[in-house]
Amino acid sequence: MTRLMVAALLVASVSLAGCNTVAGFGKDLEHLGGSIDNAAS
C-alpha cells in the first residue's frame, strides 16, 4: 500500500511539473510571436 501511495505522489508531482513547463513554453511562444510581429511592421 505504501508503494502505491509513493508511486501516485510521484506521478502527480511529475504531472504538475509538466503542466507548469507547458504553460511557460506557451508564454514564451506568445512573446516570440509578438517580437516577430513587431519586427515585421
Backbone as JSON, one array per atom type, in Angstrom:
{
  "sequence": "MTRLMVAALLVASVSLAGCNTVAGFGKDLEHLGGSIDNAAS",
  "N": [[0.83, -1.2, 0.0], [1.97, 1.22, 0.73], [3.88, 1.59, -1.25], [2.22, 2.03, -3.43], [1.07, 4.48, -2.76], [3.34, 6.14, -2.76], [4.1, 5.91, -5.43], [1.85, 7.06, -6.66], [2.01, 9.7, -5.69], [4.42, 10.46, -6.84], [3.83, 10.34, -9.6], [1.81, 12.28, -9.69], [3.25, 14.61, -8.94], [5.1, 14.82, -11.03], [3.35, 15.19, -13.16], [2.17, 17.67, -12.52], [4.41, 19.32, -12.63], [5.0, 19.09, -15.32], [2.78, 20.38, -16.46], [3.21, 23.01, -15.63], [5.54, 23.56, -17.01], [4.72, 23.38, -19.68], [2.9, 25.49, -19.75], [4.61, 27.66, -19.33], [6.15, 27.42, -21.63], [4.25, 28.03, -23.57], [3.8, 30.73, -23.0], [6.29, 31.74, -23.65], [6.27, 31.26, -26.41], [4.22, 33.01, -27.19], [5.41, 35.46, -26.62], [7.56, 35.38, -28.39], [6.16, 35.36, -30.83], [4.99, 37.91, -30.73], [7.29, 39.46, -30.86], [8.18, 38.85, -33.43], [6.07, 39.9, -34.94], [6.38, 42.63, -34.35], [8.88, 43.13, -35.48], [8.33, 42.72, -38.14], [6.69, 44.79, -38.82]],
  "CA": [[0.0, 0.0, 0.0], [2.84, 2.39, 0.8], [4.48, 1.77, -2.58], [1.19, 2.6, -4.29], [0.95, 5.91, -2.4], [4.55, 6.82, -3.22], [4.02, 5.96, -6.9], [0.81, 8.03, -7.01], [2.55, 11.04, -5.42], [5.45, 10.73, -7.84], [3.15, 10.62, -10.86], [1.12, 13.57, -9.55], [4.21, 15.7, -8.93], [5.65, 14.94, -12.39], [2.29, 15.75, -14.0], [2.04, 19.09, -12.22], [5.6, 19.99, -13.14], [4.83, 19.14, -16.78], [1.81, 21.42, -16.79], [3.86, 24.31, -15.46], [6.51, 23.72, -18.08], [3.98, 23.65, -20.92], [2.35, 26.85, -19.64], [5.72, 28.57, -19.55], [6.52, 27.32, -23.05], [3.23, 28.78, -24.3], [4.06, 32.17, -22.82], [7.48, 32.06, -24.45], [5.86, 31.32, -27.82], [3.46, 34.26, -27.38], [6.39, 36.55, -26.63], [8.29, 35.27, -29.65], [5.25, 35.8, -31.88], [4.89, 39.37, -30.65], [8.56, 40.03, -31.34], [8.2, 38.7, -34.88], [5.12, 40.89, -35.46], [6.98, 43.96, -34.23], [9.98, 43.23, -36.43], [7.78, 42.73, -39.5], [5.97, 46.04, -39.13]],
  "C": [[0.87, 1.26, 0.0], [3.5, 2.65, -0.55], [3.49, 2.41, -3.54], [1.05, 4.1, -4.02], [2.16, 6.69, -2.91], [4.52, 6.96, -4.75], [2.99, 7.01, -7.34], [1.3, 9.46, -6.78], [3.61, 11.42, -6.45], [4.83, 11.09, -9.18], [2.46, 11.98, -10.8], [2.11, 14.73, -9.6], [4.82, 15.91, -10.32], [4.61, 15.57, -13.31], [2.14, 17.24, -13.77], [3.24, 19.87, -12.74], [5.51, 20.11, -14.66], [3.86, 20.22, -17.2], [2.44, 22.8, -16.68], [4.85, 24.57, -16.59], [5.81, 24.06, -19.39], [3.39, 25.05, -20.9], [3.44, 27.88, -19.89], [6.17, 28.59, -21.0], [5.54, 28.1, -23.9], [3.44, 30.28, -24.19], [5.28, 32.6, -23.62], [7.13, 32.17, -25.93], [5.07, 32.59, -28.11], [4.42, 35.44, -27.48], [7.17, 36.56, -27.95], [7.43, 35.74, -30.82], [5.09, 37.31, -31.9], [6.14, 40.04, -31.16], [8.64, 39.96, -32.86], [7.25, 39.71, -35.53], [5.71, 42.29, -35.43], [8.1, 44.16, -35.24], [9.47, 43.35, -37.86], [7.13, 44.07, -39.84], [6.85, 47.26, -39.07]]
}
